[in-house]
Amino acid sequence: MTETKKIQRWTPYIPLECGLGEAPFYEATNHVRFVDIVKKKLHIVDISQGPSSLITLDLQDAVGITADIEGAEGEEIIVGAKYGYATVNRKTGALSYLKKFFDDPEQAKKMRSNDGAVDTSGRFWVGTMCDPTVTDPTDVGVVFRLDPDMTLHRMIEQVTIPNSIGWSEDDKTMFFTDSPTKTISKFDYDAATGDISNRRAYFEYSGDEEDAAPDGFAIDTQGCLWTAVFGAGKVLRISPEGKVIGEVLLPTRCISCPRFAGEDLIITSAVEEDPTTYAESAKFGGSVFRINVGVSGMPIRKWRR
C-alpha cells in the first residue's frame, strides 16, 4: 500500500473572512489573485512582498473564476460572472459583459458562475449553478465553453455545483467535479474540437464527514490532482490512477480551492457554515493558506480572442 504523505498547516497566509474565497490564480508578475464570490470582491497580493501588499477591488456582480487574456497583458482579465463571461479591469474592478449565459432573464437571475478553466486552444470553460442567494441548488447547472470566435457551447448539462475543470498533460483527458456527487469525473477529450465523451468516475470521496465533498482542484506536473475537500478541512493529492497519495490538513473545514504558484499551493476557504458546533474552524474560515508541496502545477492557459 502506498503511504499517504501528510502536511499540516495551522497558520493562514492571509487571515481574511471571505464569505466564499475561490479561484486563486498565479499571475506572471508573481501576484496571486482570488475572488470572494459572496462578497463580490477581487483580491490581489504580491507574493514577493507578502500579505501586507494585499489590495481588494469591489465588483458589481459575483465572480466565480478568472483567466488571463492572450495579448492583454496587465489591466484586463476575463471572468465567469453572475450573468456570463465578462472582462474586468484589474486595477479598478470595472466589469463589462461579453457574452451572457442565458437568454431568459428569470433563469439568468437564478444562476451564477462557479468555477472553470481555459484549455490549450484558448477556450474558456465555465460552470454555472443556482445562485444560493436566490434559490437552493438543483441539477439545472450547465458547463459552458466560450471559443475564441465568441461562439458559446453547452458542454455538460444537469450539474448541481460544478467545480474545477482540468486536463491531462497529453491533452487527451478532461477532469471535472460536480461536488454533490462526491465524484471527480473524467472524459475523453478531443483537443482539436473541444469535444468530450465517455464520462466515467476518476475519484469518489468516501470520508466519514457527512457533508464533505470534493471542491476545486489543481493538477501538478506529475499528473496528480490536488483537490480541496469542502467540509473536511483538507486537500487530497490523488494519483493518476485515482488513489489518495497525499493530504494537506488545514484548521478550517470549508476549504474551497487550491492552485499552484510555483511549488506552493495557494488554498482558499469559506466562512464556517456551523460556527456554533465548529468554533475552532470558524476562527480561520475565509482565510487563504500557502503551503510548499515540492512540485509545480501544469501551465496556465490564456483565453484567446
Secondary structure, DSSP 8 states (H G I E B T S, - for coil): ----EEEE--S-SB----SBEEEEEE-TTSEEEEEETTTTEEEEEETTT-GGG-EEEE-SS-EEEEEEBTT--SSEEEEEESSEEEEEETTT--EEEEEES-SSHHHHHHEEEEEEEE-TTS-EEEEEEE-TTTS---TTEEEEEE-TT--EEEEEEEESSEEEEEE-TTS-EEEEEEGGGTEEEEEEE-TTT--EEEEEEEEE---S-TT-EEEEEEEBTTS-EEEEEETTTEEEEE-TTS-EEEEEE-SSSBEEEEEEETTEEEEEEB--S-TTT-HHHHHHTT-BEEEE-S--B-----B--
